Amino acid sequence: MIAERGLEMSEVFSSEVFLAYSTYSTIVLLKMLLMGPLTGYFRVTRKVFANPEDAKAHGAKDEESKKVYLRTDPYVERVRRCHQNDLENIVPFVGIGLLYALSGPDLNTALMHFRIFAASRIFHSIAYLVPLPQPSRGLSWIVGMGVTFSMAYRVLKAGVHL
């Protein structure tokens, strides 16, 4: 742990583990961030909107044409579900990963956790959006969740003071 090693905060933030955490967290957060514009792209190109004002801004002239634009589309919904899944998995990774990085893990073990998680989330999105046959998406989700639970276990093991 950091306190046991007597590290200063500047040393913590410049440690290789923290830099690796920062890099891989940024990668998965950017991947998640790109899902919003991808949803917008599919909404505009397929003329599928959730709000009447959006339908009007994109060509709906009257109430009848608004009904055509205000609908669901399988591709838009697929991107939205992928984005939702990112929110449910990447946010916990970022929080638990920070605690894990601050718990003083071995660099190689930390890199393994961070790389596997990032790869599993990128593959999960590809499997969701292409779509690839199951169980590809499910397995990639399980791998990412396993990494997060592994880091949480290691944080608790390193710092249990109950």
VOKE-438403 format. One record per residue (C-alpha): residue in one letter; y, z, x. Coordinates in steps of 0.2 Angstrom, whole numbers, plus 5000, padded with zeros to 4 digits. Layout:
N
AYZX ...
This chain:
162
M500050005000 I501849975005 A502350155005 E500850205016 R501250075029 G503050125030 L503749945026 E505549915022 M506049815007 S506549675018 E504849675026 V504049665010 F505049515004 S504749425020 S502849465021 E501649315020 V500849385005 F502449394995 L502949225001 A501349154995 Y501549244978 S503249174976 T502648994980 Y501148994968 S502149084955 T503548954956 I502248814955 V501448884939 L503148924931 L503848754934 K502248684927 M502448784911 L504348744911 L503948554910 M502948574894 G504548594884 P505248424889 L503548354887 T503548414869 G505248344866 Y504648174873 F503248164861 R504348224847 V505648084850 T504347944854 R503347984839 K504748024828 V504048194823 F505248334820 A505148514814 N506948534808 P507948424796 E509448414807 D508348344821 A507648214809 K509348164804 A509948154822 H508548034825 G508747914811 A508347994794 K509647944782 D509148024766 E507948164759 E506548034757 S506647974775 K506748154781 K505048184774 V504348054785 Y505048124800 L504648314796 R502848314799 T501548364812 D500748254824 P499148284834 Y499848244851 V501448354848 E500348494842 R499148474857 V500648484869 R501348634860 R499648724860 C499448694879 H501248764881 Q500748914871 N499248944882 D500248934897 L501449074890 E499849184886 N499149164904 I500549124916 V501649274911 P500349404914 F499849314931 V501649324937 G501849514932 I500149564939 G500249454954 L501849534959 L501049704958 Y499549634967 A500649564981 L501549724983 S499949824984 G499649755002 P498149645000 D497349545014 L498249375015 N496749265014 T496149364998 A497849344991 L497949164995 M496249134987 H496849224971 F498449124970 R497748954974 I496348974962 F497449024948 A498748884951 A497348754952 S496448814936 R498148814926 I498548634932 F496748574928 H496848664911 S498448564907 I497548404912 A496048444902 Y497048494887 L498248344887 V497048194892 P495948274883 L494348304894 P492748354885 Q492348534883 P491948644892 S493148584905 R494648664897 G493748824893 L493048844910 S494748824918 W495448954906 I494049074911 V494349054929 G496249084928 M495949234917 G494649294929 V495849284944 T497149384934 F495849524930 S495349524948 M497049554954 A497349694940 Y495749774946 R496249774964 V498049844959 L497249984950 K495950024963 A497350024977 G498450144967 V497550244954 H498450414953 L497850474936 
